[in-house]
Amino acid sequence: MNSTNTSPPKRKSAPSRKKSCLQCAKSKIRCGNERPACARCVSAKRQCRYAAPPEGPLPSTVSSRQSVPPLQSVATPLPLSTALTDPTDILLVGTTLGSPSTPLATQLRASSNGVDTSLDFSNLDLVPLADADQIRDRWLRPFCSVGEQVPKIFLPYTLQYISCVLRAYPRQMTEENGIPPIFHPMQIAEGSSPVALANCYSLVRLWQHRATGSEAIVAETIQREMDRLAHYDSNVDVGDLDTLAAFQAYLIYSIMAYFFPIQGSPLVNDATMVTLQEMAFRTAQSGLFSQAELGRSRPKWESWIVVSAKRRAIFAFYLLSSVYNADNYVPNFLAEELREVYVPDPKRLWEARTRIEWEREYSQYLSRWEDGQLKISELWWSPDTGSAERRERIDRWVQSVDEFGMMLFAICTHLHGY
């Protein structure tokens, strides 16, 4: 009898369970191995975790440049199903250069080589802003009598310029070592990086690199974080650094959602802008100056970091508000409540990474400004506009300012003259 080969046909081998996510492996079902979250977990709205980092290059749906600034850590965006009822939930972070479960803030602290991490924000000498309530009530101004004030006229190309600058901020956060100019670098690198900012980096990447079909989940996730931040310090006595971080993160989300909207998920509306005004009020209420600044002496580095970052965030919020109002045919008025606020500080001060370096730069800065620091109102129109004294002070500031300050100067010059 002739024998024939009756062996069954070869089957395609299924993906190794060792490469599957933990949830699919536990359920003994086929896993697509998509990163950062497999399709089954996304569909089931559950957290997706892997036991080992992916082999080979990341899928095309995930950016290969998702690194944590200003250091060289690399983090996978959080799963789409992550719930944000607890501020620590978002720090699940899939695969990192260190431990797979190491929170983002911990990575930042552990990797801050060459940066002074001996900062203590527990005792700041800030001076409360007397007119802070006018920031909170700014939305009422178009509906109330404003005396002799007339609306500011923003020409279309001025609004286009502001929009172009603002929408670059969330994009910078997806780049290697990218930090938007409203975050002080030491807020990210120092030993107690606020959770709100660590969350912000993860969520901005999630928004910018979202997979097709995940838009609704991404928008819902960010909306829940925005809601959490909006009520972050309403019932709890929190520090200036955390209040500032909540405002900065909410502002970044608002900028991102306004200029890069997800269809069907309008996250920025009148209520969002009112919330921003409330958060700006809380931020300014506790102080936009340090006591030493007002006394023309060198402040504590921690106090200066907080007030300097506060001022930048407040200015950026007012610019976003101007664009939003113009788009919605709401008049913009001069921000008289910010008249006494100092303009952004010199680039060398802002970029200092050690206390010794910063103190040396600040001493030199004080020697150049014995006549008092430049105020934002000096960039507005007044009877002194164009005078030799005013021009000299502005020229002195412009020669040392960074890109954020130069942007403010360009806008104010266009609106008010020089």
C-alpha positions in Angstrom: 0.0 0.0 0.0 1.4 3.4 -1.0 1.7 5.8 1.9 1.0 9.4 1.4 1.9 12.4 3.6 -1.3 13.3 5.4 0.2 15.9 7.8 -2.1 18.8 8.3 -1.4 22.1 6.5 0.7 24.6 8.4 -1.2 27.3 10.2 -0.1 30.9 10.5 1.5 31.3 13.9 -0.3 33.6 16.3 1.5 36.4 17.9 3.5 35.2 20.9 1.7 35.6 24.2 4.9 37.0 25.5 4.5 39.9 23.2 0.8 40.4 23.9 -0.4 43.0 26.4 -1.1 41.7 29.9 -4.8 42.0 29.6 -5.1 40.0 26.3 -2.7 37.4 27.7 -4.7 37.0 30.8 -7.9 36.6 28.8 -6.1 34.2 26.4 -7.3 36.1 23.3 -5.4 37.3 20.3 -3.6 40.7 20.8 -2.8 43.0 17.9 0.2 44.3 19.8 -0.6 47.9 18.9 1.3 50.5 20.9 0.7 52.3 23.2 -2.6 50.5 23.6 -3.9 47.5 21.6 -7.1 47.8 19.6 -9.0 45.3 21.9 -8.2 47.3 25.0 -9.1 50.6 23.4 -12.4 49.1 22.2 -13.1 47.7 25.7 -12.1 51.1 27.3 -9.7 49.4 29.6 -6.1 50.1 30.6 -3.6 48.5 28.3 -0.1 47.5 29.7 2.8 45.6 28.2 5.3 43.6 30.2 8.2 44.4 27.9 9.1 47.3 25.5 8.3 46.8 21.8 10.9 45.2 19.5 11.9 47.3 16.6 10.6 50.7 15.6 7.4 52.1 17.1 4.2 51.9 14.9 3.6 54.9 12.6 0.7 56.0 14.8 3.1 56.9 17.6 5.7 59.6 17.2 9.3 58.5 17.7 10.1 61.9 19.2 7.9 61.6 22.3 10.5 62.5 24.8 10.3 64.3 28.1 11.8 67.8 28.1 14.2 69.1 29.1 15.9 65.8 29.7 16.5 62.7 27.6 13.8 60.4 28.9 11.3 58.9 26.5 7.7 58.1 27.5 4.9 56.3 25.8 1.6 58.3 25.9 -0.9 57.0 28.5 -3.6 54.6 27.4 -6.7 56.3 26.0 -8.9 54.7 28.6 -7.0 56.2 31.5 -9.4 57.9 34.0 -8.5 61.1 35.5 -10.5 61.1 38.7 -7.2 60.9 40.6 -4.4 63.2 39.6 -1.9 60.3 39.8 -3.9 58.1 37.5 -2.4 59.7 34.4 1.1 58.9 35.4 0.8 55.3 34.4 3.3 55.8 31.6 3.8 52.6 29.6 7.4 52.0 28.4 10.2 54.3 29.6 14.0 54.2 29.6 13.8 53.2 33.2 11.2 51.1 35.1 8.0 50.5 33.0 5.9 51.8 36.0 8.0 54.9 36.8 5.9 58.0 36.9 6.9 60.8 34.6 7.6 63.3 37.4 10.0 60.7 39.0 11.8 60.3 35.7 12.3 64.1 35.5 13.7 64.2 39.0 16.0 61.3 38.5 17.4 62.5 35.2 18.1 66.2 35.9 21.8 66.0 35.4 23.6 69.3 35.4 20.6 71.2 36.8 20.3 72.6 40.3 17.6 70.5 42.1 17.9 72.1 45.5 14.9 74.3 45.2 12.4 74.9 48.0 9.1 76.6 47.1 7.6 76.4 50.5 8.4 79.9 51.7 7.9 82.5 48.9 7.9 86.3 49.6 5.1 87.3 47.1 3.1 90.5 47.2 -0.7 90.1 46.4 -1.9 92.0 43.3 -4.4 94.7 44.4 -6.5 94.6 41.3 -6.6 90.8 40.8 -10.4 90.7 41.0 -10.5 92.7 37.8 -8.9 89.8 36.0 -11.7 87.5 37.3 -14.4 90.0 36.2 -12.9 90.9 32.9 -15.6 89.0 30.9 -18.1 91.5 32.2 -16.3 94.5 30.8 -18.0 94.5 27.3 -21.4 94.6 29.0 -20.6 97.4 31.5 -19.8 101.0 31.3 -16.1 101.4 30.8 -15.8 105.2 31.1 -13.5 106.8 28.5 -12.0 103.5 27.4 -12.4 102.5 23.8 -11.9 99.0 22.4 -8.5 98.1 21.1 -8.4 97.5 17.3 -6.6 94.3 16.3 -6.0 94.1 12.6 -6.4 90.6 11.0 -2.6 90.1 10.5 -1.9 91.0 14.1 -4.4 88.4 15.3 -2.8 86.0 12.8 0.6 86.7 14.3 -0.6 86.1 17.9 -2.4 82.9 16.8 0.7 81.6 15.0 2.9 82.1 18.2 0.4 80.7 20.6 -0.3 77.5 18.7 3.4 76.8 18.6 3.4 76.3 22.4 1.6 72.8 22.6 3.6 71.7 19.5 6.9 72.5 21.3 5.8 70.1 24.1 5.9 67.2 21.6 9.5 67.9 20.6 12.7 66.7 22.2 13.6 69.1 25.1 10.7 71.3 24.1 9.4 73.8 26.7 6.8 76.5 25.9 8.0 79.9 27.1 5.3 80.1 29.8 6.9 77.2 31.7 10.0 78.0 33.6 12.6 75.2 32.9 13.1 74.6 36.6 9.4 73.8 37.0 10.1 70.7 34.9 13.5 69.8 36.0 13.5 70.4 39.7 12.8 67.9 42.5 9.1 68.4 42.9 7.7 68.8 39.3 4.0 69.6 39.6 1.7 66.7 38.6 -0.3 69.1 36.4 2.6 69.8 34.1 3.7 66.1 33.9 0.1 65.3 33.0 0.1 68.1 30.5 3.1 66.7 28.5 1.4 63.3 28.3 -2.0 64.6 27.2 -0.6 67.1 24.7 1.3 64.2 23.0 -1.9 62.1 23.1 -3.8 64.9 21.4 -1.2 65.6 18.8 -0.5 61.9 18.0 -4.0 60.5 18.4 -4.9 57.4 16.3 -7.7 57.6 13.8 -11.0 56.7 15.5 -9.8 57.7 19.0 -10.7 61.4 18.7 -13.8 61.2 21.0 -11.9 59.3 23.7 -9.0 61.7 23.5 -11.3 64.8 23.8 -13.1 63.3 26.7 -9.9 62.4 28.5 -8.6 66.0 28.2 -11.9 67.5 29.1 -11.9 65.5 32.4 -8.4 66.8 33.2 -9.5 70.4 32.4 -12.5 70.0 34.7 -10.2 68.6 37.5 -7.8 71.5 37.1 -10.6 74.1 37.1 -11.6 73.0 40.6 -8.1 72.0 41.8 -7.6 74.6 44.5 -11.1 75.8 45.1 -11.6 73.8 48.3 -8.0 73.1 49.3 -5.2 75.5 50.4 -2.5 74.6 47.9 0.8 76.3 47.2 1.7 79.0 44.7 3.6 76.5 42.5 0.7 74.1 42.2 -1.8 76.9 41.5 0.5 78.2 38.8 1.0 74.8 37.3 -2.8 74.2 37.1 -3.3 77.5 35.3 -0.4 76.9 32.9 -1.7 73.4 32.0 -5.3 74.6 31.6 -4.1 77.4 29.4 -2.0 75.0 27.2 -5.1 72.7 26.8 -7.2 75.7 25.8 -4.7 76.9 23.3 -4.3 73.4 21.8 -8.1 72.7 21.6 -8.8 76.1 20.2 -6.3 76.1 17.4 -6.3 72.3 16.7 -9.9 71.3 17.4 -11.2 67.8 17.2 -14.3 67.6 15.1 -17.4 67.3 17.2 -15.6 68.1 20.5 -15.5 71.9 21.0 -13.6 72.2 24.3 -13.1 75.9 24.2 -16.2 78.2 24.6 -17.3 81.1 26.7 -17.3 78.9 29.8 -13.7 77.9 29.2 -12.6 81.5 28.9 -14.4 82.4 32.1 -12.7 79.5 33.9 -9.3 80.8 32.6 -10.1 84.2 34.0 -10.9 82.6 37.4 -7.7 80.6 37.3 -5.7 83.7 36.3 -7.3 85.5 39.2 -6.2 82.8 41.7 -2.7 82.9 40.2 -2.4 86.6 40.4 -4.2 87.0 43.7 -1.3 85.6 45.7 1.2 87.8 44.0 2.8 88.7 40.6 5.8 90.3 42.4 8.2 89.3 45.1 8.8 91.7 48.0 12.5 92.0 47.0 11.6 93.0 43.4 9.5 95.9 44.7 12.4 96.9 46.9 14.9 96.7 44.0 16.9 94.0 45.5 17.7 90.5 44.5 14.8 88.1 45.5 15.1 84.4 46.4 15.5 82.4 43.2 12.4 80.3 44.0 10.2 83.4 44.4 11.5 84.9 41.2 10.8 81.6 39.2 7.2 81.6 40.4 6.4 85.3 39.8 8.3 85.4 36.5 6.4 82.3 35.2 3.1 83.7 36.5 3.6 87.0 34.6 4.3 85.1 31.4 1.3 82.9 31.8 -1.0 85.9 32.5 0.3 87.7 29.4 -0.2 84.6 27.2 -3.8 84.2 28.6 -4.6 87.8 27.7 -3.3 87.3 24.2 -5.5 84.1 23.8 -8.4 86.1 25.2 -7.9 88.8 22.6 -7.9 86.3 19.7 -11.0 84.6 21.1 -12.9 87.9 21.6 -12.0 89.1 18.1 -13.2 85.8 16.6 -16.5 86.1 18.5 -17.0 89.9 17.8 -16.5 90.8 21.4 -14.5 94.1 22.0 -11.1 94.0 23.7 -10.1 96.7 26.2 -6.8 97.8 27.6 -5.8 95.6 30.6 -5.5 98.4 33.1 -5.3 95.8 35.9 -1.9 94.7 34.6 -0.5 98.2 34.3 2.1 97.8 37.0 3.2 94.3 36.0 6.8 93.9 34.9 7.6 92.8 31.4 9.3 89.4 30.8 12.8 89.2 32.3 16.0 88.9 30.3 16.9 85.7 28.4 20.0 85.0 30.5 18.0 85.2 33.7 15.2 83.0 32.4 17.6 80.3 31.1 19.9 80.1 34.2 20.0 76.6 35.5 21.9 77.0 38.8 21.4 79.3 41.8 24.9 80.7 41.5 24.5 81.4 37.8 21.1 83.1 38.3 22.3 85.2 41.3 25.3 86.5 39.2 23.0 87.4 36.3 20.5 89.0 38.6 23.1 91.2 40.2 24.2 92.4 36.8 20.5 92.9 35.9 19.9 95.1 38.9 22.9 97.3 38.0 21.4 98.0 34.6 18.0 98.9 36.0 18.7 101.2 38.9 15.8 103.4 37.7 13.3 100.5 38.2 12.2 97.6 36.1 10.2 98.1 32.9 6.5 97.8 33.3 4.1 96.5 30.6 2.3 99.8 30.6 5.5 101.5 29.3 4.8 99.5 26.0 1.3 101.0 25.7 0.4 104.4 24.3 0.8 107.4 26.7 2.0 111.0 26.5 5.5 109.6 27.0 5.3 107.4 24.0 8.1 108.3 21.6 10.0 110.3 24.2 13.8 109.9 24.5 13.6 108.6 28.0 10.9 106.0 27.2 12.7 104.8 24.1 15.9 104.4 26.0 14.3 102.2 28.6 12.6 100.1 26.0 15.8 99.8 23.9 17.6 98.6 27.0 15.0 95.9 27.6 14.8 94.7 24.0 18.5 94.1 23.7 18.4 91.4 26.4 14.9 89.9 26.1 14.0 86.5 24.9 11.6 85.4 22.1 8.5 85.7 24.4 9.4 89.3 25.4 10.1 90.2 21.8 6.7 88.8 20.7 5.0 91.0 23.3 7.0 94.0 22.2 6.0 93.5 18.6 2.3 93.3 19.5 2.4 96.3 21.8 4.3 98.3 19.2 1.7 97.5 16.5 -1.2 98.4 18.8 0.3 101.4 20.6 3.3 102.7 18.7 6.9 103.1 19.9 
